[in-house]
Amino acid sequence: TEVHESAYYDYIIVGSGAGGSPMAARLARYGHRVLLIDAGDDQTNTPEYQNPGLNLKASEHPPMSWNFFVHHYSDENQQIKDDKMSWAMPSGQIYVGSNPPQDSRPMGVLYPRTGTFGGCTAHNAMLTVYPHESDWNNIAEMTGDQSWSAENMRAIFERLERNRYLPSKPAGHGYEGWLTTTIFPMAIALKDSKVGAMVAAALNWRYLDARDVARLSERDLNAYTPDRDSCEGIFQMPISVTEKTERSGPVDSIKQVLADERSGRLSRGRVDILLTTLVTRIIFDSEDTYSATPKAIGVEYVRGKSLYRADPRASYSRDLPPRRKILAKREVIISAGAFNTPQLLKLSGIGPRDELERLRIPVVVDLPGVGTNLQDRYENTVVTGSAQNFSSRFAVAFLKKSSVAEGGVPDLFITGSVSNFTGYFPGYSKMATGDPSRWSWIVLKAYTRNHAGTVKLRSRDPRDMPIINFNYFDSGTNSEGEADKDAQALLEGVEWARTASRRVNDAGVGEFYEDWPGDSVQSSRDMRRFIKKEAWGHHASCTCPIGADEDPMAVLDSSFRVRGVESLRVVDASIFPKIPGFFIALPIYIISEKAADVINADSRDWY
Ligand SMILES: Cc1cc2nc3c(=O)[nH]c(=O)nc-3n(C[C@H](O)[C@H](O)[C@H](O)COP(=O)(O)OP(=O)(O)OC[C@H]3O[C@@H](n4cnc5c(N)ncnc54)[C@H](O)[C@@H]3O)c2cc1C
């Protein structure tokens, strides 16, 4: 789309990812005129986007990538122990490891993101896991807003899902939405005797027969049953993939609206999409007189490819293209993700006063919570090697409660797959997919207790990446032993995976050996050290949290409104007060749809 500065839009949405696109599509269906802006371009016709098997490659595909380099620790001595640490060598190349050549500059640990139509849903692994009811009920309780109740939120999931793995159509799932869901069928994958042996070893069974497989295949990870949230054990992995074996995601919600627009099935609403457009600032009406409540009236932006410096192709020397602006009749909604949303709010004068003043950014609202409360999972892997290759690429999930799990819900989500995956670093995707003789158990610690991560501005230049520090483990939240509990849970998960991997040697399907962490890590003290050094995450969230009215660190109210200003909302991974469930994309789709409902209801005041 090309848009003229005088174009008329009810809503301007910045960011076409998990948070932005479903809301844009729904608002158009409700009859509104929406402009959806994204810094990236459209890669949805490429194999990297479409082919589910290429998801890891997609996350390192330069036309889509935004490569952030983050810190897990502010103490550099601790940080550089991480084998995934990246360094800029004097030659300009990147070195990965803990022993860099002289004069190399520490960069941090790769955190893959995207600048492309669809955001991170263009490269993510499509795992589609419903969160726990307590995730929603906690927000309802915290804010007193019952529209967040688990029951209401489930109804939104039903509206967006198009389930094709449950032919009996049980309640609690949807069958006509824009997100097509299916599963990795266990029965096919287990035909590979080595995969079967891996799974049987994890179950501590001698073998799996056809009846076992049929019985286990009946378990639905996203079931709507009273005991679902406390269930442990093995599950087939729900994924967002179409009948044509193509990626399904929020882009489909937009494409379906565009098709309906073209065929005349959409009477009033419409969505225009402005790509390769980096929003540099939110515009407020009362910029000279901050006495009245400032009102967001539009955005300032620059146009061009690869402008943002997380893009591996970005230039550091180019002048900023001319700034343009576009106004919204009603509201501006920021859905730029957990790193870019707080950056954009701060660049626009919304954030902690001292940080803004240090960079001479005029303060519109002193909102100390912006860019705080950054949360993520902790993940570690156990990689098992074998003399012979596995014949299928397969993923299966185990849910477990560690000894420190709280609230009766499992806190470990352990994924087994044919891969050689030890976390994110430049070149990781080649290593992860290049060797079919490896099996990885990826241990994901959910409900992490660390909320001490920060996203701070590096400069006033909107092209610069912010400084991101997760403040892992005891460098973060540990006043009541929180970090120790998280490390304990990970330890238990990794030990479980190690034991399962050792047991497979008894199955008579070949010899297996532990490749990672490997023999050098034995005592539980060494294992704790390993876990803290090598942990990573990929569900960054919670940096502009919803909170109670009396909470000074709350950035949003329960209707996604930014506190202290008018006509501005945030709708993406940033909004959660606590990181929900095991995987975050589906909860974001659900809150995106919810936001459209709330915004639409509020719009009635305009008529
Ligand atoms: C490798 C990887 C695999 C993953 N796999 C899974 C998975 O299998 N299941 C799961 O549940 N989750 C997964 N996730 C996480 C999940 O995909 C993301 O958390 C989710 O997409 C975040 O949604 P969002 O809307 O907050 O941000 P994003 O989806 O990142 O969207 C933000 C968009 O905003 C745009 N933008 C940012 N700043 C600006 C600006 N200033 N101007 C204009 N546009 C801007 C960006 O270009 C981007 O398109 C994965 C993440 C990664 C990195």
The ligand as a Tripos MOL2 file, in Angstrom:
@<TRIPOS>MOLECULE
LIG
   53    58     1     0     0
SMALL
NO_CHARGES

@<TRIPOS>ATOM
      1 C1         12.9110  -18.7560   16.8360 C.3       1 LIG1
      2 C2         11.5930  -18.5630   17.5440 C.ar      1 LIG1
      3 C3         10.6770  -19.6010   17.5690 C.ar      1 LIG1
      4 C4          9.4720  -19.4450   18.2580 C.ar      1 LIG1
      5 N1          8.5750  -20.4680   18.2780 N.ar      1 LIG1
      6 C5          7.4100  -20.3420   18.9480 C.ar      1 LIG1
      7 C6          6.4620  -21.3890   18.9570 C.ar      1 LIG1
      8 O1          6.6530  -22.4310   18.3440 O.2       1 LIG1
      9 N2          5.3020  -21.2090   19.6530 N.ar      1 LIG1
     10 C7          5.0630  -20.0620   20.3580 C.ar      1 LIG1
     11 O2          4.0280  -19.9760   21.0120 O.2       1 LIG1
     12 N3          5.9380  -19.0350   20.3310 N.ar      1 LIG1
     13 C8          7.0870  -19.1300   19.6200 C.ar      1 LIG1
     14 N4          7.9530  -18.0770   19.5510 N.ar      1 LIG1
     15 C9          7.5710  -16.7970   20.1750 C.3       1 LIG1
     16 C10         6.4850  -16.0140   19.4160 C.3       1 LIG1
     17 O3          6.4940  -16.2370   18.0360 O.3       1 LIG1
     18 C11         6.6600  -14.5220   19.7080 C.3       1 LIG1
     19 O4          6.7760  -14.3480   21.0900 O.3       1 LIG1
     20 C12         5.4800  -13.6970   19.2070 C.3       1 LIG1
     21 O5          5.4110  -13.7320   17.8020 O.3       1 LIG1
     22 C13         5.6160  -12.2580   19.6650 C.3       1 LIG1
     23 O6          4.5260  -11.5150   19.1800 O.3       1 LIG1
     24 P1          4.5200   -9.9270   19.2060 P.3       1 LIG1
     25 O7          3.2960   -9.4810   18.5080 O.co2     1 LIG1
     26 O8          4.7600   -9.4760   20.5930 O.co2     1 LIG1
     27 O9          5.8190   -9.4990   18.3660 O.3       1 LIG1
     28 P2          6.2830   -9.9070   16.9190 P.3       1 LIG1
     29 O10         5.5820  -11.1220   16.4510 O.co2     1 LIG1
     30 O11         7.7690   -9.9410   16.9670 O.co2     1 LIG1
     31 O12         5.8120   -8.7020   15.9970 O.3       1 LIG1
     32 C14         6.3430   -7.4210   16.0960 C.3       1 LIG1
     33 C15         6.3420   -6.7580   14.7280 C.3       1 LIG1
     34 O13         6.5420   -5.3550   14.9200 O.3       1 LIG1
     35 C16         7.3570   -4.8520   13.8890 C.3       1 LIG1
     36 N5          7.9900   -3.6250   14.4110 N.ar      1 LIG1
     37 C17         8.7550   -3.5160   15.5200 C.ar      1 LIG1
     38 N6          9.1260   -2.2370   15.7100 N.ar      1 LIG1
     39 C18         8.5700   -1.5250   14.7190 C.ar      1 LIG1
     40 C19         8.5830   -0.1400   14.3760 C.ar      1 LIG1
     41 N7          9.2210    0.7670   15.1230 N.pl3     1 LIG1
     42 N8          7.9200    0.2560   13.2650 N.ar      1 LIG1
     43 C20         7.2500   -0.6570   12.5080 C.ar      1 LIG1
     44 N9          7.2070   -1.9710   12.7850 N.ar      1 LIG1
     45 C21         7.8490   -2.4010   13.8780 C.ar      1 LIG1
     46 C22         8.3250   -5.9720   13.5920 C.3       1 LIG1
     47 O14         8.8050   -5.8490   12.2740 O.3       1 LIG1
     48 C23         7.4520   -7.2140   13.8000 C.3       1 LIG1
     49 O15         6.8830   -7.6220   12.5770 O.3       1 LIG1
     50 C24         9.1670  -18.2010   18.8840 C.ar      1 LIG1
     51 C25        10.0960  -17.1650   18.8370 C.ar      1 LIG1
     52 C26        11.2970  -17.3350   18.1830 C.ar      1 LIG1
     53 C27        12.2670  -16.1880   18.1670 C.3       1 LIG1
@<TRIPOS>BOND
     1     1     2 1
     2     2     3 ar
     3     2    52 ar
     4     3     4 ar
     5     4     5 ar
     6     4    50 ar
     7     5     6 ar
     8     6     7 ar
     9     6    13 1
    10     7     8 2
    11     7     9 ar
    12     9    10 ar
    13    10    11 2
    14    10    12 ar
    15    12    13 ar
    16    13    14 ar
    17    14    15 1
    18    14    50 ar
    19    15    16 1
    20    16    17 1
    21    16    18 1
    22    18    19 1
    23    18    20 1
    24    20    21 1
    25    20    22 1
    26    22    23 1
    27    23    24 1
    28    24    25 2
    29    24    26 1
    30    24    27 1
    31    27    28 1
    32    28    29 2
    33    28    30 1
    34    28    31 1
    35    31    32 1
    36    32    33 1
    37    33    34 1
    38    33    48 1
    39    34    35 1
    40    35    36 1
    41    35    46 1
    42    36    37 ar
    43    36    45 ar
    44    37    38 ar
    45    38    39 ar
    46    39    40 ar
    47    39    45 ar
    48    40    41 1
    49    40    42 ar
    50    42    43 ar
    51    43    44 ar
    52    44    45 ar
    53    46    47 1
    54    46    48 1
    55    48    49 1
    56    50    51 ar
    57    51    52 ar
    58    52    53 1
@<TRIPOS>SUBSTRUCTURE
     1 LIG1         1 GROUP 0 **** ****
